[in-house]
């Protein structure tokens, strides 16, 4: 008797599909021999189905793993190759949605400035002093950042997605902070004897305490916003409080002066929104700043601590030397600089010329000087224009939403929280980025995308005018 006589045609097809899938998984096991990889492949069809119906979770997952380096903080995730899989899935799904017009593109001037800067960086890559290095960084990182800015801006369109993004950033920051705190307590991966890092042995971005602090400043802005935003909900506020505590502790463990300046910028901006008395705010800020530097143990650092004599400590002197080298790199290459990710490879030549070489290549330790050296004066002008335009837009959106609430317009708390986090995030980036090298990495560009998304929501959904002070329309 044939099998088709015992089972209906539809069930027979399902049985054959199950047999083929089982055989494929068994064959993969003999090749891969990694249970987590096999588990990920089993979940892949579900992820594709979710992505085809809603690409936002895939996009958000890619950002979390690329920016927070969760697979490096939690090494058991490394075999899954999640950043690569999420990147491929996100780009594929976005292409499908774009072709079917399920994604509604829009444009703002900030995206134009971003595109001009990206174009300049791309052209400069071919004139780079170290072209293979520049091309490798452009391919591995910068082009993905550029594409994902549009994905974030065009997908983050509703209060529910604002809330999901903010909560996810806080939880990811808290997850990284837990590892940082654990490493600090156990004395794992410390540099200079006391400064915490994550994944330093595998060359992670989080392996530098300064870069780790900047990564954590990003979710800190969201955690404070979730705490102070009215009607945000008990669950969101709890996430904000717990996230703030863990992230604050972790940044203290990095002993990063740039990180402390970022904390002060975030708390100062939200203080202006909560505390009406400027004198009281200044007093609290002054005392708080002294408390922060004391609590972080800056004076106990082996570099830049109280143990060093003179007006300029060794850490500051090294930064000044790097900044001087960056200027002369731009002076010699005014249009295109030495090329993206090429400062280290040119540091020896310029520091030797200036008589300040310290025996090893080092980072420029400044976002602005990084752009100046690797993008020239033209690239620096484009980057500064993008930054200033984004800051102005972030404050303008927040001001209009505040006006709308005062006029009785129903602004969703999640949208209000996102809009409040953007100026704080930008100010913390500017403050900390002046001492950290983050010109061509994720923080600024995610802030650009989310600021543009907030602006689009304010104009397209709430009907607010951003370009002039006008009475907002009633909902």
Buried (B, 14 or more C-beta within 10 A) or exposed (E): EEEEEEEEEEEBEEEEEEEEEEEEEEEBEEEEEBEEBBEBBEEEEEBBEBBBEBBBBBBBBBBBBBBBBBBBBBEEBBBBBBBEBBBEBBBBBBEBBBEEEEBEEBEBEBBEBBBBBBEBBBEBBEBBBBEEBBBBBBEEBBBBBBBBBBBBBBBBBBBEBBBBBBBBBBBBBBBBBBBBBBBBEEEBBBBBEBBBBBBBEEEBBBBBBBBBBBBBBBBBBBBBBBBBBEEBBEEBBEBBBBBBEBBBBBBBBBBBBBBBBBBBBBBBBBBEBEBEEEEEBEEBBEEBBEEBBEEBBBEEBBBBBEEBEEEEBBBBBBBEBBBBBBEBBBEBBEBBBBBBBBBBBBBBBBBEEEEBBEEEEBBBBBBBBBBBBBBBBBBBBBBBBBBEBBBBBBBBBBBBBBBBBEEEBEBBBBBBBBBBBBBBBBBBBBBBBBBBBBBBBBBBBBBBBBBBBBBBBBBEBBEBEBEEEEEBEEE
